[in-house]
Structures are given as C-alpha cells and as structure tokens.
C-alpha cells in the first residue's frame, strides 16, 4: 500500500498549513519511492551530490516533481528547526489510514499491529515506526488525544518508514482494542511489572497488537485491563526501565523471532527483512 503523505507546516516563512514539510535524506527519498504525492523537492545550493541525493533527484524527475536549488538560509527557515540535511520536500498533509486499509496489507499473514498508549514524544514515535516497519508490522495505531501524531520531527526520526507504514488515529484506543480482540486479534501489552517475560508468550505468532505504554507512566489502567496478556522484557542490570522506543524495538524483534522460528534477533532468513544496503543509515 503506497503512502500518501498531518498538517505540519512551519511557522514564519513556512508553507501554508495545507502542506507539510518532510526533511532529511531518507524521509524524502522514501516518500518518493513510495509513490506519494510530493509538491516540490528543495536541495540546498552547493550541497554535495551524494548517491542518496542523486537518487532523490532521479526519483523526483521520474515522478515529475520539480527540484529547486535553494539557499541554505531559506531552507533553514522553511525547516523551522528540523534537521533537514540539506533536503526538504513539501507534500499534502499526512494521510492517516483506516483499520480496513491496514487489514488489507496483511494479505493473509497473521496481522501484526503496534499500538502506542499515550506516547507523546515524536522522536519515540518515529523510532518505533522505524522498527515496526523494519520487522514487517502492518500498521501503527495512535490515540487521537494526549498522544503524539505524525509530525515532521516524527517523520525525520522514522528515517522514511512512515512513507510505507500505515498509521491509524484511534478515537478510543481501549474500545478499538476490544473490537480487534472480537475479530481474533490478541492484545499483548509491555509492562515492566508483568510476571511473564515476553519470550514465554505463546501469542507472538498469532494475529497480534503489541501495546507500548507512555514514557515513564507505562500503560494506562484501562489499557492494561484490556490486554489479553502483559509481558515484560528481561532486565539483569540496575537500570529500572528502558526508553519506550528501545523497549518497543526489543519486543518487536522478539515477535519477529517467534514468527520466523529463528534462534534470536539477527538469525534466520535475512531476505525477509533486508532492504537497500544503506536503508537504515542516518
């Protein structure tokens, strides 16, 4: 499913709010690779024509997207503080998907969704999206209130993954989790106080929504009560917890291990998850 890029314009010299700014080499490249609508690509005047920049120029040319050389100061003003690496694109507001669209992407495979319960840091959102896309998750579920949405910062942190991973805004996460459970999708929540380690779960290779709690606060009470199982990550050191995006990454690779029958992260058939050689460089 191609992604068609949340209202994310900058302030001051930024574009109208009917457009969003996407900044950074990999986010812009992946937007073009995904066949998304892109209005314009801007490259800092004098920027080195690296292989990724060359690929962006070529992809924009094929798609009929204008590429303009822009003074770096003007690019900085448009970026409004976003680290852009000398490349920006303007595009329509981010296109959130529906659950029905996400179900279609499973194409007969056991559904794998990631739900964020009150995650407010767009960097964490982007990092989680990056790992979710890498392991083959079918969609990311975000509450509509008291949680981060897809912003230019989240897209930059995702390094292009949000161009490919469908994202659904949920009006009521608990209600929607219950609806998914009624359809046969298991809800497994990460909880540092859970009695079971994630490796002991027998649900990871089933249709699944993995629920990640907010930074510091963890899962909300109703969310905890709605999950079919709560699991923890094994911790042997003295640090009490992991960053939400790190915890999500560890858990998602445990899900991948369970689904591929490998001995652990990094084992098994690499062809199932590998992308272009420089896919995850920053």
N, C-alpha and C positions, 0 to 999 in steps of 0.2 A: 504494500500500500504506500503510494508516494505521499509525502507530507507537504501540505501547502501551508506555508507559513502564514498574540496578546498585544494588545496595544502597548507599544514600548518605545515611543519616540522620546528623544531627549528634551532638555529644557533649552531656553535661549535660542541658539541657532539650530536646534534640532529640527527634524522633519515634522510634518503635521501628524497628529495622533492617529490618523488613518493609516499611517505607515509604521513599521517597526524597523529598528536598526539591528543588524546582525554583524558582529565584529569578530575578527580573528581569522586566521588562515583556514583552519579546519571547519569551523562552523559555516563559513561562506562556501568553501569547496563542497561540503556535504549537502548544503542547500541546493546547489546546482546539480550535483549528482542525483539527488532525489527527484529532480524534475519539478521542484517547487516554483511557484511564481516569484520572480525576482524583478524588481523595477529597475535597479541600477547597481552596478558594482563600481566602487571608488578605490583606487590604489594610490598610495602616497607617491608623489612625484619623486623620482630618484631612488625608489625602493629597488633593491636587488631583485632580478627576475629569477628567483629560485624555482626548482621543479614544481613546488606547490603553487606558486604564483603563476607560473606558466600554465599549469593545469586549470587554474581558475579562469585565466584569460581565454583558453581554448574552449572550456565548457560554456562560458558566457557567450562566446562567439557562436557556438553551435545552437544555443538557445535564443539567439537574437537579443541578448541583454546588453545594453550599452555599458562600456567600460571607460571610465574617465580618470585621467591623471589629476589629482587634487593636491594642493599644497598641504603639507602635514599639519599646519596650524588649523586649516579649515577642517581637516579630517578629525583632529582632536576635538574641535568644537562640536562637530556632529556626534562624535562618540560619547560626549558628556561624561567623561571619566572612565569609560570602558577601555580595557586594554585591547587594542584592535590589531596590533602587529602590522600596521600599515595597510590593512584591507578592511573595507566596510561594504555592506550591501544594504539596500533598502528593499523591503518586501511588505506584503499585506500583513495585517495583524495575525498573530499566531493562531492556527486553525485547530482548536481542540476537537477531538474525535468523540464519537458516541461509543457506548459499550457494544452496540451491534457491529460497528465497524471494526472494533478490536477483536470481537469473536471471529470475524471473517479471516483475520490474519493468522489464526491458529491453524487453519487448513488441515483439520483432522488430528493435529497433535494435541497432547494434553495442554490445556490452557495454563499459561504462567503470567500472572499479573503481579505488579508491585504497587502497594497502596501506602501512601505517606500520611500518617496521622499527626497533623499539626507541625510538620517540618516547616520552619519559617525562613531558614537561611537559603537564599537562591544558589549559593555555592554548593551546599549539600544536595539540593535538588538536582542540580546539573551533574554532580559527580555520581549520584545514584542512577540517574538516567543513563549516563555513560556506561556504567557497569551492567545495568539491566539490558541495554541494547546489545552489549558485547556477549552476554550469555544466551541471547535469543528470547528474552521476555517479549510478550505480545503487546503489553501496554502498561502505562503508568497511570495510577489513579490518584488524583489530588482533590482534597476538600475545597469547596468554593470559599469557605470563610476561615479566618485565623490560620492561614497557611500560605506558603509561597506559591505563586503561579509562575508561568514561564515568562521570564524577563530577559533582556539582553545579557545580564550577568549570568543567569542560569544557562542560556544557550552557549555562552563562552565556556563556562565550566564543563558543559557536556561535550565539548570538542566535536560538535557535529552530530552527536547521537540523536538529538531532538528533531533532526530533519527526517529521521527514519522511524523513531519510536512513537506510536500513537499515545496521546495524553488525553485523559478524560477528566473533566472537572465534575466532582460529585457533590450534589446539593446536600446530601446527608450520608456520610460515609458508613455509619452503622446500619442504616436502612439498606444501603446498596450492598453491603457485605452480606446481610441477611438474604437479599434477593439472589445474590450469586450462590450462596450456600443452598438455596432451594433448587438451584439448577445443577447441583452436584459439584460445585467448586468449593474445595476446602479452604478455610481461613487459618493461617498459621502466623502467629504474632511473635516478634522478637521481644523478649523480656528478660532482663538480667537476673531476676529472681525466680525464673521458672525452674521447676525441678528437673526437667528433661533437657539434655543437650541436643542441639539441632541434629547431630549425626544419628541420634536414636529415633528420630521421627520416621514413621512409615508413610507419611503423606507427601513427601517431597516429589515423588514421581507421579503423583495424581494431579488432576486439574486443581490449580492452587493459586491463591492470592497470598503473597507474603506481605505482612503488615509491619511497617517500620514506624516506631514512635518518634515523638518530638525530641529535639536536642535537650538533654537534661531531664525533662519531665517523663519521657517514655510514652507508653500507650495510655490513652485516656481510659477511665474506668469502664465505660460502656463498650469501648472497642475491645478491651481485654475480655470482657464477659461474652462478647460476640464471637471471638475466635474459637475455633474447634480445638486448637492446641497452642500453648505457649511454650516457646523454646528459648534457650539461652546459648550463647557462644561460650565454649570452654575458656576459662581465664586462669592462668597459672601465675601471673605476675602480681604486683602490688597495686597496679592501676585499677581503679574501680570500674571503669567503663571505657567504651570506645566511641569515637565520633560517629554520628549517625550514618554518614556515607561510608566509613570504613566498615562498620558493623554490617551494613547492607551488602557491601561487596563480598565480605567473608561468607555471609549467609547465602548469597546468590550463587557463589561458586560451589557451595555445599549442595545446593539444589541441582546445579549442573552435574556435579559428580554423581548424585543419586540417579539422575535421568540418563546419564551416558554409561553408567556402570564402570567408571574409571576408578583408579586407586586413590585419586585425590586431585585437587586443582593442578592443572598442568598435564595430567595424564590423558590417555585415550586419543580419540581421533581429532587431531588439530584442525582438520579441514572443516569441521563443523562450526568452528568459531573464528577462524582466522580471516583477516581482511587484508587490505593493501599493506605492504610492508611498513609504511610509516603511519599507519592508521591512528595509533594512539600516542604518537609523539606530540609534544606541546611546543 
